[in-house]
Amino acid sequence: MAASHPTPAERDIVLVTCPDEVGLVHRITGVLRARGCNIESNQEFVDTATAHFFFRAEVTSAGDAPGAAVGLTEGLSAVLPPGAEVRVTRTGIRPIVVLASLEPHCLGELLLLADSGDLPCVIRAVVSNHDRLRRLVERFGVPFHHLPAPAAGADTAARLAHEEAIERVIAPHEPDSLVLARYMRVLSEGFVARHAGRTINIHHSFLPAFVGAAPHRQAFARGVKLIGATAHFVTGDLDEGPIIAQDVTPVDHGFTPERMARAGRDVEKLVLARAVRLVLEERVFVHGRRTIVFA
């Protein structure tokens, strides 16, 4: 069984996005004050290109009891412009399911951080189209599901049947997020749509450069001096979903594609873990093809 770790007292997370107007912060904080909420932290941002406002706050209320801020969503909506989106959730440990294929570095990082209490999640299951990672996963007491995928070139019916098997594994766990930890399969538009806004992928290059397969060979051919990794939400357009987190590491003319790949793996696991944390902590707003990230 995975280790149990003490968690800090839970707080309400208040999330607001709406058309920008004068006095929005004053209106929001007025509602919070009237309901006895103490703001422990808050961040706001205005996207001047689209005149849109974003706000995130962590608040406590009398006794810090779950549900103490009942009615907060309605109260905030009443003072905000038409079209405002308000959501109130709680801090705490969130369930996730991880999909992986053959490479252990990203999956291993997530397992370690979740097990040590350094990532606010519990990994309910790992699903893989190969059996190679079973021993790694089971060391952490996490259920491992090997679901062999149809061969390349298989018909649509076989691919959809495979995805239906994945869905049957996922469904009982009701995960907040799905994490593709180097899951080397292209998911159907239907699967992506069913988990829209909740599926996080790691791509082994600094997008939008070098999309698709073999990015390190593409980078080597171009003689790049930096290689990186990109964590993004999955959409129906391959490797083009809104970007959550990115990072790079320097390389030079002495790096082979294989050495670039090794350096890239170190970046990938850190970027994916950072992105998962940001999403689980409700720090990411999707705005069109972009994200607003309150780190």
N, C-alpha and C positions, 0 to 999 in steps of 0.2 A: 504494500500500500504506500501511496505517496505520503510524504511527511506532512504533518499539520503544523501551521504556523500562526501565531497571534496576528491579528489584523487591527489597524487603527480604527477608532470609532467611525462609524459610517456617517456620511454627510449627504445632504441633498445637493445634486448638481442641477443648476438652472441654465438652460440653453435657450437662447433667443436669436432668431434671424428675421429681419424684416426690412422694408424700404427705409432708408435713412431719413430722419427728421431731427429737428432741434429738440433737445431735452429728453431724449430716450433714456439715458442713464439715470437721470433724475426720476423719471416715471417708474422705471424698474426698481430702483433702490427704495423708492417711496412705498411701493407695494410690499417689498420684502420687510421693510421696517414695520409697516402696519400689521404684518402677520407675525411679528416677533422673531424674525429671522436675522441672525448675525452673519454678516458676510466675512468669511475667513479668507477668501481670495477671489479676485475677479479680473477678467481681461475683456477688452472690447476692441473692435476694429471696424473701420469703415472702408469698404472697397469703393474708392472714389470713381473708378471707371464705370461702375454700375449703380452707384449711389445706394449700396446695400450695407446694412449694419449687422454685426455679429457680436454676441455677448455670451460669456461663460462665467459662472460663479459657483463656488462651493459655499454652502451656507449651513448653519446649525440653527436649531430652534429650541424652545423651552424643553428641557429634558432630553433633547436630541433623540426623540423617539421616532422610529419609522412611521411615516404617515403624518407627522406633526405639521407638515406643510400642505395638508389636503386643501384643495381649492386654489392652490397657488397658480396653476396653469390658467384657470379661468380668470383669476384676478389680474394676472399679467396681460392676458389677451384683451381684457376690457380697456386697457390704457394704451395699447399699441396700435400702430396703423393697420388698415386692412391688408390682408395677405401675410401677417406675421405668423411665424411658426414658433411655438413655445413647447418645450418639453422639460419635464422635471423627472430626474431619475436619481439613483443612489450610487454612491461609491461602494466598492466592495469587490469580491471575487466573482468573476464571470466565467461561465462554461464556454469552452471552445472545442472544436474538432479539427484535427490536422490531417491534411492529405499530403503524402510524400511518395517518392518513387524509389530511387536507388541511393542518392547521396545523403549522408548522415549529418552534415555540418549544421544546417539550419534547424532541422528537427531536433538534434541533440542540444542545441542552444536553448530552444524553447522548453524542452523537457527539464533541463537543468534549472533554468530560471523559475519555471513554475514550481518545481519540487522544492526549491530553496526559499520560496516565498518572495522572490525578487520580481515576479511578474504577476499582476493581479488577475490570475486566471487559474482554472483547473482544466487540464486536458482530459476530456471525457473519453476520447478514443482517437486512435490513429488509423487511417485507412490508406492502404498502399496497393498499387498494382503489381508489386513484387514482394517477395518474402524476406529479402535481405535484411531489413531493418527490424525484424521481429525481436531479436535478442536485446537490442538497444532499448526498444520501447518497453519491453516487459521487465527490464531491470528497474524501471520507475513505477511498476505496478499499474501501468496504463493498458487498457485493452487494445490489442492489435488485430486488425481485420485485413486479411490478404484477399483481395478481389482481383484476380487476374483479368487484365484488359484484353479485348479482342485485338488481333494482329493488325498492323498497319494495312490500310486498304479495306478493312472490313466494312460491311454495308452499314447503313444508318441504323437499321433495326438492332444490330448487335451492339453498336455504340450506345444507343439509348437504353438497351437492356442492362448494360454495365452501369450506366448512371442511375438507373432505377435501383440497382443493388446497393449502390453507394447511399442513395437517399434512405433506403430502409435501415442502414446502419446509423445514419446521422439523426433521423427523426426522433428516436426515443431520448436523445441527449439534449434536444432543444438548445443548441449552441447559440450564443450571442454572435459568434463569428466563425467562419471557416477560414483556415489558414493553409495556403498552398506553399508548403516548405520544399520547394524544388519538385513539385508534382508535374511531371513531364507529359501531361496529356492536355489536349485542347478540349475544353468543356463546351457542350452544346449551348446554343442561345437560350434554350428553355431552362437548362440547369442554372445558367448565370442569372436569368431573370428571376427565378424562384429565390435566389439568395442575393438579390441586388442590394448593393450598399453594405453587405456583410461578409464579402469574400475578399481576402487580402492575398496578394501574390508577390513573390520576390522575383525580379528579373535580373539576370547577371550581366547587366550593363547599365550605363548612365543614360537612361532614356531622355530624349527620343532618339539618341544615337544607337545604332547597332541593335535593331529590333530583331526578333525571330531567333533562329538557331545559331549556334557557334559564334557568339558575339566576341569572344576573345580572339578568335582567328580573324574576324573582321577588324578588330582593334589592332592586332599585330600587323595586318596588311596596310593599315593606315599610319603606322608608326606613332600611335598616340603616346602621350607622356603621363596621362592619368587614366586609370580604369575605375569603374565604380559599380554600384548596384542601386536598384530602384525598387521600392515597395510601393505598390499601387492597388487601388480597388480594381476588381475584375469587372469588365464590361464585355459586351458582345464584340468589341473591336480588339483584336489581339494586341496586348502590350500597350494599349492606349488609354487605359482607365485613369482616373484622377490620381495624381501622385501624392503619396503620404509622406515618404521619407527617402532621402538619397544620401550617399556619401561616396568618397573617392579615396584612392591610394596611389602614390606616385609609382611609375614604372619607367624604364629607360630602354635604350636600344639593345641591351644585353638580355632582356627578357624574351624567352620563347613563349609561344602560345600556352604551353603547359604551365610554365612558371606564372604567367599572367593569370591563368585559371586558379592556381593555388592562392595567389594573393587576393584574387577576387572573392574566393570563398570566405576569407576572413571578414571582408567587408559585408558580404551578403548576410551572414548570420547576425551581425550587429544591426544592420539596417532593418531586417525583418523583425527582430525582437523590439526595436525601437518603434516601428510602425504598429505592431500589435499592442504595445503598451499605450500608445497615443489613442488608438481606436477604443480600447477597453476603458480608458479613463475619460472617454467622451471629449477629447480635445480636437477632433477633426470635423470641420463642416465642409460638405461638398457644395461647391458653387459652380454650376455648369461643368466644365471640364477641369476646373481648378479645385484646389482645397485651401481652406483657411485653417491653419494649424496653430493652436495655442499650446506651445511647448511648456 
